[in-house]
Each structure stands twice: as C-alpha cells, then as structure tokens.
Amino acid sequence: MFNHSNRYLFIILLSAYTFFSTVLCNVYHYFNIEIEWYYALLTIFLITGLTWEGNRMAEPVIRKKISPEKNKAKFLSSFFIAGNVIGAAAAVLVVFLVGNVFHQYTWQQNLNPLKLNIIYVSLANLFFHLVNTIFFFFREYQKKWTEAEELRRISSQAELELVRSQINPHFLFNNLNVLSGMVIKDNPGANKFIEEFSKVYRYILNNQQKELVELKSELEFIKPYIFLLEKRFDDALKIDIRIGEQYKAYHVVPAALQMLIENAIKHNVVSRNKPLHIDIHTNGNHTLVVKNNLQLRPVAEPSGRVGLQNIRKRYEIISGRDITITKTEKEFEVVLPLLHLN
C-alpha cells in the first residue's frame, strides 16, 4: 500500500482533513497553542508525509528480516511498531523545527503541540497499517485464489494425462493381449491377472480427484501395476522398490510413480537383450528417487513431457517445492519430495 502511485494525494487530503478538524474543534485555543494557520497545516503535512514515507522505506527492510509468507502476524506487528517509532520521531523533529527554529518557543511551549502531534501520528499510523493489513490479506486471498484455480486446471490436465497413459488403446490392447494368451493356454494365472488389472483401475478411479495420497497407498497401487508390466515384458523389465517404513505415512501426488514408470518404458528400449531397470527408493532426506538406466529408443514416441510437467506443477502449487530431474549418458533420475501434512 505504501508504494501506491497516488500516495502523495492521499497525504495531502489527510493533512487538510486533519487541519480543518483541529480548527473546527478549536484545538489550538483550548490547548493555548499560538501558531499561524499555515505553520499548523505545514506541521501536520510534514508529520503525515514523513510517517508515510518512513513506513514505505522501512517495509522492504522488515521484509528481509521477517518473511511475511512464513510469519504474517510477526511481520505485520513488527511493521506497525516500526511505523509508530518513525511517526514519533517525525513528530519530535517537526515540532522542534516549527517551534524552536521558526518561533523560538521554550520547551514548555512546545510540550502541548508535541503531545497532540504524537497522539495524532499514532492514530494516523494505526489507520495506515489497518488499511495496509486489509491490502496485505486481500493480496494473499488473490494469490491463494489464483493458485487454487491454477491447481484445478493442472489437476484436470493431469487427469487427462493419466487417462491417456492408462486407458488409451495401446495400454488396453497390450494387457488384453497378455490376458488373451493366458486364457488360451489355460494359464491359472489369468484370474490373478484380472484381479490385479481391476485393482489398478479401482485406484485410478478412487484417487484421480485427490491432490495428495499417502505413499503407502501409492505403493499398494504400484504392486498390481508392476504385476501387469511383468506379465507384459517378462524378464525385459526389472523394478526394485526400497522404501523405509518411516516414509510410508508421507504424501505424494496421485499416480506419480505410475506416470514415471510409464515414462521410462515409453522412451527406452525394453527387451531381454537390453532389460530396463527401474529403481525406486528413499534416500534419507525426505525424498523419493525414481531412477532408470538410459537406453533410448531409436525412434522415440511423440511426447510433450506433459506427465513430468504436471507432476512438477502440482508439487509447486501444493507445497512450493519442486521435483528434480537429472539426465546423464547412462541414467535418468527424478526426485520427488515426500510431503508431511500438518
């Protein structure tokens, strides 16, 4: 608020309003203050302007010391106290200037004007900071509203990506082919395949609207999904999961692991001669690592990196944290933050 482009007009109007109020209430007469009207108006204007500009210059200093995002109450209260100190200093300076320099008043003659102006500047500063607090929380509300709208948009996009990667004809065709082969061969594992297949889609339907899920739930979903992949690729795909029990109560975005596994399969050769190894583990610093050996397909499938972008954006909006993507000549690694809900 203190940096508003019309601040000087506001200072002039407030000073004029305060001056006319003092005149109408005969303040100068009741308190035996002998001062010309123009000096009285100048005093009020200088005190108001110095208090406003002092607050304006103090705000970035206080922001550096106290983050308003982390501790709103402490920032606003500290800023208000600093504004009172600045206002009181401005009142002392201006009263001394007008009283001693222009009128050669004694300390006793300056005492009443000083008291009145300190009272005025404390009320003016309180008014400034009440308006500033309204502006502050209104901006916070706008920011949260914008983030919520952005999250809804990104979540919808992620859901579409999830449907595209999971329920697209290729995915269904591949798994139904595997199932068909098992049935034809009178394979007793066919029923197991159908059960795991249903678990995957049940999880998708139950969790696609959620912002976060427990890592424990995500791992339970990944097991039947891995079972389907192992039936599809046999020995060409190796997936190792090493997650400590203490991390399973943490949260991740829904289907993040599935999307990263699907991404690895989509972009790499998966064969018995060149098996794809995917390693999923925690590394001790509240993050989850998904890493695979890099053996890119000669002709890569078209990709807009929508899956990775959605995971990244959802983490950013929900928690303010980012995922880490590292690519070397031999490996591709994605690190997901593990979130702890209060």
C-alpha positions as CSV (number, residue, x, y, z in Angstrom):
1,M,0.0,0.0,0.0
2,F,2.8,2.5,0.9
3,N,4.1,2.4,-2.6
4,H,0.8,3.3,-4.2
5,S,1.1,5.8,-7.1
6,N,-1.5,8.2,-5.5
7,R,0.1,8.3,-2.1
8,Y,1.0,12.0,-2.2
9,L,-2.6,12.9,-3.0
10,F,-3.7,10.8,0.0
11,I,-1.2,12.5,2.3
12,I,-2.4,16.0,1.2
13,L,-6.0,15.1,1.6
14,L,-5.5,13.5,5.1
15,S,-3.4,16.5,6.2
16,A,-6.0,19.0,5.0
17,Y,-8.8,17.0,6.7
18,T,-6.9,16.8,10.0
19,F,-6.1,20.5,9.9
20,F,-9.7,21.6,9.3
21,S,-10.8,19.2,12.1
22,T,-8.5,20.9,14.6
23,V,-9.7,24.3,13.5
24,L,-13.4,23.4,13.8
25,C,-12.8,21.8,17.3
26,N,-10.8,24.9,18.5
27,V,-7.9,22.6,19.4
28,Y,-5.3,25.4,19.3
29,H,-7.5,27.7,21.5
30,Y,-8.2,25.0,24.2
31,F,-4.5,24.0,24.5
32,N,-3.2,27.6,24.3
33,I,-1.1,26.9,21.2
34,E,-0.1,30.1,19.5
35,I,0.7,29.3,15.9
36,E,-0.2,30.7,12.4
37,W,-2.6,28.5,10.4
38,Y,-0.1,27.9,7.7
39,Y,2.5,26.7,10.2
40,A,-0.1,24.4,11.7
41,L,-1.0,23.0,8.3
42,L,2.7,22.6,7.4
43,T,3.3,20.7,10.7
44,I,0.5,18.3,10.1
45,F,1.5,17.8,6.4
46,L,5.2,17.2,7.3
47,I,4.4,14.7,10.1
48,T,1.9,12.8,7.9
49,G,4.3,12.7,4.9
50,L,7.4,11.7,6.9
51,T,5.4,8.9,8.7
52,W,4.1,7.6,5.4
53,E,7.5,7.7,3.6
54,G,9.2,6.3,6.7
55,N,6.9,3.3,6.6
56,R,7.4,3.0,2.8
57,M,11.2,2.8,3.3
58,A,11.0,0.5,6.4
59,E,8.8,-2.1,4.8
60,P,11.5,-3.8,2.5
61,V,13.9,-3.8,5.4
62,I,11.5,-5.6,7.7
63,R,10.6,-8.0,4.8
64,K,14.2,-9.0,4.6
65,K,14.4,-9.8,8.3
66,I,10.9,-11.3,8.8
67,S,9.3,-13.2,5.9
68,P,5.6,-12.2,5.6
69,E,4.9,-15.6,3.9
70,K,6.2,-17.6,6.9
71,N,5.1,-15.4,9.8
72,K,2.3,-12.9,8.8
73,A,1.4,-11.8,12.4
74,K,5.1,-11.2,13.4
75,F,5.7,-9.2,10.2
76,L,2.6,-7.0,10.5
77,S,3.1,-6.3,14.2
78,S,6.8,-5.5,13.8
79,F,6.0,-3.3,10.8
80,F,3.3,-1.5,12.9
81,I,5.7,-0.9,15.8
82,A,8.4,0.4,13.5
83,G,5.8,2.8,12.0
84,N,5.0,4.1,15.4
85,V,8.6,4.8,16.2
86,I,9.1,6.5,12.8
87,G,5.9,8.6,13.4
88,A,7.0,9.7,16.9
89,A,10.4,10.6,15.6
90,A,8.8,12.6,12.8
91,A,6.6,14.5,15.3
92,V,9.5,15.4,17.5
93,L,11.5,16.6,14.6
94,V,8.8,18.7,13.0
95,V,7.6,20.2,16.3
96,F,11.1,21.2,17.2
97,L,11.7,22.7,13.7
98,V,8.5,24.8,13.7
99,G,8.6,25.7,17.4
100,N,12.3,26.3,18.1
101,V,13.6,27.4,14.7
102,F,10.6,29.4,13.4
103,H,9.1,30.7,16.7
104,Q,11.9,30.3,19.3
105,Y,9.4,28.7,21.7
106,T,10.5,27.3,25.0
107,W,10.3,23.6,25.9
108,Q,7.2,24.3,27.9
109,Q,5.5,26.0,24.9
110,N,6.4,23.0,22.7
111,L,5.1,20.4,25.1
112,N,1.4,20.5,24.3
113,P,2.0,20.6,20.5
114,L,4.3,17.7,20.9
115,K,1.8,15.6,22.9
116,L,-1.0,16.4,20.4
117,N,1.1,15.6,17.4
118,I,2.3,12.3,18.9
119,I,-1.3,11.3,19.6
120,Y,-2.2,12.3,16.0
121,V,0.7,10.4,14.4
122,S,-0.1,7.3,16.4
123,L,-3.7,7.3,15.3
124,A,-2.6,8.1,11.7
125,N,-0.1,5.3,11.7
126,L,-2.8,2.9,13.1
127,F,-5.1,3.9,10.3
128,F,-2.3,3.4,7.7
129,H,-1.5,0.0,9.0
130,L,-5.1,-1.1,9.2
131,V,-5.6,-0.2,5.6
132,N,-2.2,-1.9,4.7
133,T,-3.3,-5.1,6.6
134,I,-6.5,-5.1,4.5
135,F,-4.4,-4.7,1.3
136,F,-2.0,-7.4,2.6
137,F,-4.6,-10.1,3.2
138,F,-6.6,-9.2,0.1
139,R,-3.4,-9.8,-1.9
140,E,-2.9,-13.1,0.0
141,Y,-6.5,-14.0,-0.9
142,Q,-6.0,-13.2,-4.5
143,K,-2.8,-15.2,-4.6
144,K,-4.4,-18.3,-3.0
145,W,-7.4,-18.0,-5.2
146,T,-5.2,-17.8,-8.3
147,E,-3.2,-20.8,-7.1
148,A,-6.4,-22.8,-6.4
149,E,-7.6,-22.0,-9.9
150,E,-4.3,-23.0,-11.4
151,L,-4.3,-26.2,-9.3
152,R,-7.7,-27.1,-10.6
153,R,-6.6,-26.5,-14.2
154,I,-3.4,-28.5,-13.7
155,S,-5.3,-31.3,-11.9
156,S,-7.7,-31.6,-14.8
157,Q,-4.8,-31.7,-17.2
158,A,-3.1,-34.3,-15.1
159,E,-6.2,-36.4,-15.0
160,L,-6.4,-36.3,-18.8
161,E,-2.8,-37.4,-19.0
162,L,-3.5,-40.2,-16.6
163,V,-6.4,-41.4,-18.7
164,R,-4.3,-41.0,-21.8
165,S,-1.4,-43.0,-20.4
166,Q,-3.6,-45.7,-18.7
167,I,-6.8,-46.2,-20.6
168,N,-5.5,-45.5,-24.1
169,P,-6.0,-48.2,-26.7
170,H,-2.3,-49.2,-26.6
171,F,-2.3,-49.9,-22.9
172,L,-5.6,-51.8,-23.0
173,F,-4.6,-53.7,-26.1
174,N,-1.3,-54.8,-24.7
175,N,-2.8,-56.0,-21.4
176,L,-5.8,-57.7,-23.0
177,N,-3.4,-59.5,-25.4
178,V,-1.5,-60.8,-22.5
179,L,-4.7,-61.9,-20.8
180,S,-6.0,-63.5,-24.0
181,G,-2.8,-65.5,-24.3
182,M,-3.0,-66.7,-20.8
183,V,-6.7,-67.8,-21.2
184,I,-5.9,-69.6,-24.5
185,K,-3.1,-71.5,-22.8
186,D,-5.4,-72.3,-19.9
187,N,-3.0,-70.5,-17.6
188,P,-4.0,-70.5,-14.0
189,G,-2.5,-67.0,-13.6
190,A,-5.3,-65.5,-15.8
191,N,-7.5,-64.9,-12.8
192,K,-4.7,-63.3,-10.9
193,F,-4.0,-61.0,-13.9
194,I,-7.7,-59.9,-14.0
195,E,-7.7,-59.2,-10.2
196,E,-4.5,-57.0,-10.5
197,F,-5.9,-55.3,-13.6
198,S,-9.0,-54.3,-11.7
199,K,-7.0,-53.0,-8.7
200,V,-5.1,-50.6,-11.0
201,Y,-8.3,-49.0,-12.3
202,R,-10.0,-49.0,-9.0
203,Y,-7.1,-47.0,-7.6
204,I,-7.2,-44.6,-10.6
205,L,-11.0,-44.0,-10.2
206,N,-10.8,-43.5,-6.4
207,N,-7.8,-41.2,-6.3
208,Q,-7.7,-39.2,-9.6
209,Q,-9.6,-36.3,-7.9
210,K,-7.3,-36.1,-4.8
211,E,-4.4,-33.6,-4.5
212,L,-2.2,-35.9,-2.4
213,V,-2.2,-39.5,-1.3
214,E,-0.2,-41.5,1.2
215,L,2.9,-43.1,-0.1
216,K,1.7,-46.3,1.4
217,S,-1.4,-46.2,-0.9
218,E,0.7,-45.3,-3.9
219,L,2.9,-48.3,-3.2
220,E,-0.1,-50.6,-2.8
221,F,-1.3,-49.4,-6.2
222,I,2.1,-49.8,-7.8
223,K,2.3,-53.5,-6.9
224,P,-0.6,-54.7,-9.2
225,Y,0.6,-52.2,-11.8
226,I,4.1,-53.8,-11.7
227,F,2.5,-57.3,-11.9
228,L,0.8,-56.2,-15.2
229,L,4.1,-54.9,-16.6
230,E,6.0,-58.0,-15.6
231,K,3.4,-60.1,-17.4
232,R,3.7,-57.8,-20.4
233,F,7.5,-57.6,-20.6
234,D,8.6,-60.7,-18.7
235,D,12.3,-60.6,-17.9
236,A,12.8,-57.4,-20.0
237,L,11.7,-55.2,-17.1
238,K,13.2,-55.1,-13.6
239,I,11.6,-52.9,-11.0
240,D,13.2,-52.7,-7.5
241,I,11.4,-50.8,-4.6
242,R,13.2,-50.0,-1.4
243,I,11.1,-47.8,0.8
244,G,11.6,-47.5,4.6
245,E,8.5,-47.9,6.8
246,Q,9.0,-44.5,8.3
247,Y,8.4,-42.8,5.0
248,K,5.1,-44.6,4.1
249,A,3.0,-42.1,6.0
250,Y,4.3,-39.2,3.9
251,H,2.3,-38.0,0.9
252,V,2.9,-37.7,-2.9
253,V,0.7,-36.6,-5.8
254,P,-1.6,-39.4,-7.0
255,A,-0.2,-41.8,-9.7
256,A,3.2,-40.0,-9.7
257,L,5.1,-43.3,-9.6
258,Q,2.9,-44.9,-12.3
259,M,3.5,-41.9,-14.6
260,L,7.3,-42.0,-14.0
261,I,7.4,-45.8,-14.7
262,E,5.2,-45.4,-17.8
263,N,7.5,-42.5,-18.9
264,A,10.6,-44.7,-18.6
265,I,9.0,-47.5,-20.6
266,K,7.8,-45.1,-23.2
267,H,11.2,-43.6,-24.0
268,N,13.5,-46.6,-23.6
269,V,14.2,-50.0,-25.2
270,V,12.7,-52.8,-23.1
271,S,13.9,-56.2,-24.3
272,R,15.6,-59.4,-22.9
273,N,18.8,-58.3,-24.6
274,K,18.6,-54.8,-23.1
275,P,16.4,-55.0,-20.0
276,L,15.2,-51.8,-18.4
277,H,16.0,-51.4,-14.7
278,I,13.8,-49.1,-12.7
279,D,14.9,-48.4,-9.1
280,I,12.5,-46.7,-6.6
281,H,13.9,-45.8,-3.2
282,T,14.1,-43.2,-0.4
283,N,17.5,-41.6,0.2
284,G,17.2,-40.4,3.8
285,N,16.3,-36.8,3.2
286,H,12.5,-37.0,2.8
287,T,12.6,-37.5,-0.9
288,L,11.7,-40.4,-3.2
289,V,14.0,-41.3,-6.1
290,V,12.9,-43.0,-9.3
291,K,15.8,-43.9,-11.5
292,N,16.3,-46.0,-14.6
293,N,19.1,-46.9,-17.0
294,L,19.0,-44.9,-20.2
295,Q,18.7,-46.8,-23.4
296,L,16.6,-44.5,-25.6
297,R,14.6,-45.9,-28.4
298,P,15.9,-45.2,-32.0
299,V,12.6,-43.7,-32.9
300,A,11.0,-42.1,-29.8
301,E,7.3,-41.8,-29.3
302,P,6.0,-38.3,-29.6
303,S,5.9,-36.6,-26.2
304,G,5.1,-33.1,-24.9
305,R,6.6,-34.1,-21.4
306,V,3.1,-33.4,-20.1
307,G,3.4,-36.1,-17.4
308,L,6.6,-34.6,-15.8
309,Q,5.3,-31.1,-16.2
310,N,2.1,-31.9,-14.4
311,I,3.9,-33.6,-11.5
312,R,6.2,-30.6,-11.2
313,K,3.5,-28.0,-11.3
314,R,1.3,-29.8,-8.8
315,Y,4.2,-30.1,-6.3
316,E,5.0,-26.4,-6.8
317,I,1.4,-25.2,-6.2
318,I,0.6,-27.6,-3.3
319,S,3.8,-27.3,-1.4
320,G,6.0,-24.7,-3.0
321,R,8.6,-27.4,-3.6
322,D,10.0,-28.7,-6.9
323,I,10.9,-32.1,-8.3
324,T,14.5,-32.7,-9.5
325,I,15.2,-34.2,-12.9
326,T,18.7,-35.4,-13.7
327,K,19.8,-36.9,-17.0
328,T,23.2,-38.4,-17.7
329,E,24.5,-40.5,-20.5
330,K,23.6,-43.7,-18.6
331,E,20.8,-42.8,-16.3
332,F,17.6,-40.8,-15.9
333,E,16.5,-39.8,-12.4
334,V,13.5,-38.0,-10.9
335,V,13.5,-37.0,-7.3
336,L,10.0,-36.4,-5.7
337,P,9.6,-34.5,-2.3
338,L,7.8,-36.5,0.3
339,L,5.3,-34.2,2.0
340,H,4.3,-34.3,5.6
341,L,0.8,-33.0,6.3
342,N,0.1,-31.0,9.5
